[in-house]
Amino acid sequence: MDLPDVAFLNLFQGAYVVDTNLMKSAPSGMIVMHPLPRVDEIATEVDSDPRACYFRQMENGMFVRMAILALILGTP
């Protein structure tokens, strides 16, 4: 599979940003997930929104990776 050209990808950089204006129109039950680092896809002011779950997502992923490493290495 060929990867897109970097110049092509740069055309879309910053075009789609989750910010407080977008969050105002989003449903109250919606959550925002992101694999991080956010670069410029999510404005920092969204961090305080209770629907922002990306830091919990990141933390849970860290614990999963730690458990997998423990299983592989045979440590309790």
N, C-alpha and C positions, 0 to 999 in steps of 0.2 A: 504494500500500500504506500503510495507516495504521500508525503507530508506537504501541506500547503506552503507556499512561499512566504517568508517572513514579511515581505513588503505587503502581501495580500492581507495577512493577519493584522498588520499595523493599521490598515484601513478601518478596522472595527474596534480598535483599542479605545476605550472610553465611551463608546457609542451606547452601551447598555450598562447603566449604573443603577444599583438599588440605593435609593436615598430616602430621606424622610418624606419627600413629596410623593414618591411611589408608595411608601408604606402607609400613608394616609388613606389611599384608595384601596389598599389590600384588605382582604377579609380578616376579621379578628382572630379566626382560628388557623390562619396560615402560619407556617414557620419558614424561616430563612435558613437554609443549610448551604455550606460552602466548604470545599476541601482545604482552603487556605494554602498559601498566602493569598490575600485578597487582591493585591496589586491595586487596581482601580475599579474593580467591579462592585464593591460595596463601600459606601461612604462610612467614615468612622462614627458619625452620629447615630447610625443604625445599631451600633453595639449596645446601646442602652435600651433598645426596644425589647420587650419581653418575648417577642416572636423570633428574635435572633438566636439561633441555636448552634451557630458554627463553632463557638468556643467549647461547648459541651460535646459537640460532634468530634472536635479535635482531641479533647481529653479522653473520650471513650475509645477513640481509635488508638491512642497511645497505650491504654491499658490492654487492648486486644493484642497489639504488637508485642507488648511485654510478656503477655501470657503465651503467645506463640513461641517467642524466643526461649522462655522457660521450658516449654515442652520439648523444643528441639535440643536444648542443651542439657535437659534432664535435671534441672534444678527445681526445688520445691517452691 
